[in-house]
């Protein structure tokens, strides 16, 4: 009994152990509890969203809300409404083919579901779980009517719940036929057409929908998805693709046969369209950008039907002038060479990046024509050079505008043809400024090699440039590859150079206000795309391009501007991108044939003319300050040709000096020695040695320079002939001519540097003179030296009473021989003391004793006073009197380059100029 018994505590522990539940049950229980709570919470939240959903207002089912668009000053400039362009149709007016096309495209089970297509909804839920919320919708035609009538376009869960609820309510209150009527009367078809009836009239000229053909109903059914992109007037190719998609869906859902679809696909889209278009909307090219931004940044919002207040950046005066320049008006200062040239422009605020004006094409009638300023893009030629080569080189390598580049030969690219300069010549070593000024390809690519293509791509992408397959090609730096850029993108890149390196993506819309009062701010953030030194130094070089380089035709008098030309292969595109501190403008022109294919331009200067006229017009009456040099940049004068750069010495000629820009801390410190002047030799003396029949020449040189000496001589006044070069301070001239007079010259040399020559003279005795005759040569007497201020000379005179002799005169170590009893020394320096020695030399080279005197040239002030006193006039008082400073214009040291346009001949794949 005792052995089988357990204590109470043990039994309690055993009982507790046997009742313990498995862990999986606890986990399952926990999940069930969580799902229950979530379900209850979700149901409560869903109930709240349903309770707060708007009511089904019958008036809103038929009305389209008008949107109001405001300019930069807050003034309304457009009311975008479809009301005046709507023609209401009833279900009986709809042909069966149109009904089939619309339902097959938008909602194949429209007549079967009760407002919500559960099969479609399930697929959308799975897609949103795997790809993120909003990646795929499950909107039926009923949903679209609800959304366009009662709800904002945001992709929020709350709005989707309300949309589902209202769709069910709409289906309860209205028949399928009425709902389809609402949809087809409300939807936007592009080209300012709201409702299918207005679209049929605008595009095909048909007021009876039963007259529509199968291709036409397929086009209409496909338009609502992207009405601007699928506009058959402007994009017939895209329209055809969308039509074929609709026809395929109709076949899939059994609405038509494959044979009928095939026959419809053979139609020529343009042949279906009417010739006349609707009345234009003001500033249509700008509104296309507004529409694009709102759609991209505010979900599915529609400026044409959602009743929005859209606040934009447009400057109406700038917009009107840009549109005027793109017409064939007789008052237009631009003379277009032919009707096939297309053109586009964009104008930005340099500081903010806000779009001031957009010109989409020439002679655009304002009915959503093709907008070359914001769509597709093209190669940009040499306007790429600041963005993809020069800018990155300064930013990352801190190179100066003087940086030397060797333009010695065509640039070789492995597996491709070499790149040549537009002028088919090579200039050798040149500055980076000159390479930009003349838009040279070879130095541009060598500069790209220095910075590296990865860094260049990073820099360009920071300015909004996008590369195919996210990979920059080496030829991108000269604008000759598959990288296409729009005028709007290019303006965005260039505005950062004029804005101290700060980049803002160009924008047309500042904010949007919805009918319920909700405001969405669409102003983009700004980023520092480059250092201020890069922006300023590139700008300074681009100013040279306009004033003395390849873009002188774009220069605007009185307005400091910088800019760059660009021409693509075969002159199919011509660009100019430029800016002031207020505005950034890009202008593009493109060549086309009559059938719309690309062709060479007949005139590549129009882009510069568009820029100049626009900048001049919009700059009237406002101050345009010059670009301010930041503290990170220093201006340094260097010696031309020095590599690496060196400061000029005091002997460097002004013609060999050039002023360039350096990043602070990288400026040169070393001084060039190319033009330095060596000290002259002193104590030069030449004596005839009768015994050796030679002239012994000696001199002194006390400087520490490592020099050699060039010794030259002339005989009897003939041409000076080089005799020898020596490192000694003496030499012997042998085989001299009896009776000849020799003038001997010695020059100190160190590399390219030379001293001023020192000279002396000696006469070799003739054969009939007594060889051993010794002459007694007395010294000169009465030696005097006087400074004459009026002529700035020192007048030296002496007396001599002895045999015939010449006189060796030494002035501060500079020696020359004269035959007279006096000499005038010119070029006396104020404040300098001169020591003058005179030594007589006889016919047989016998030297007399030297006599010496000194004279001090007074300083300038003393000279003026002395002169005034001598003339009996009081010297002019200088105290408290200052001459007024004259205002001197400061010019910019620039490379001289041709101001003409760029070479018309281009190699395949080779950039501009």
ABEGO torsion letter per residue (X at the ends): XAAABBBAAAAAAAAAAAABBBAAAAAAAAAAAAAAAAAAAAAAAAAAAAAABBBBBAAAAABBBBBBBBBAAGBBABBBBAAAABBBBBAAABBAAAAAAAAAAABAAAAABAGBBAAAAAAAAAAAAAAEBGABBABBAAAAAAAAAABBABBBAAAAAAAAAAAAAAAAABBAAAAAAAAAAABBAEGGBBEAAAAAAAAAGBABAAABBAAAAAAAAAAAABAAAABAAABAAAAAAAAAAAAAAAAAAGABBAAAAAAAAABBAAAABBABBBBBBBGAAAAAAAAAAAAAAAEABBAAAAGBBBBBABBAAAAAAAAAAABABAABABBBABAABBBBBBBBBAAAGBBABBBABBGBAGBGBBBAAABGEBBAEAAAAAAAAAAAAAAAAGBBAABBBBBABBBBBBGBBBBBBAAGBBAEBBBAAAAAAAGBAAAAAAAAAAAEAAAAAAAAAAAGBBBBGGBBBAAAAAGABABBBBAAAAAAAAAAAAAGGBBBBBBABABBBBAAGBBBBABBBBBBABBAAAAAAAAAAAAAAAAABAAAAABBBGBBBBBBBBBBBGGABBBBBBBBAABBBBBBBBBBBAAGBBBBBABAAAAAAAAAAAAAAAABGBBBBBBBBBAABBBBBBBBGBOBBBBBBAABBAAABBBBBBBBGABBABBBAAABBBBBBBGBBBBBBAAAGBBBBBBBBABABBBBBBBBBBBGGBBBBBABBBABABBBBBGBBBGBBBBBBBBBBBEABBBBBBBBBBBBBBAABBAABBBBBBBBBGBBBBBBAAAGBBBBBBBBBBBBBBBBBBBGGBBBBBABABBBBBGBBBGBBBBBBBBBBBAAGBBBBBBBBBBBBBBAAAAAAAAAAAAGBBBBBABGBBBBBBBBBBBBBBBBBBABBBBABBBBGBBBX
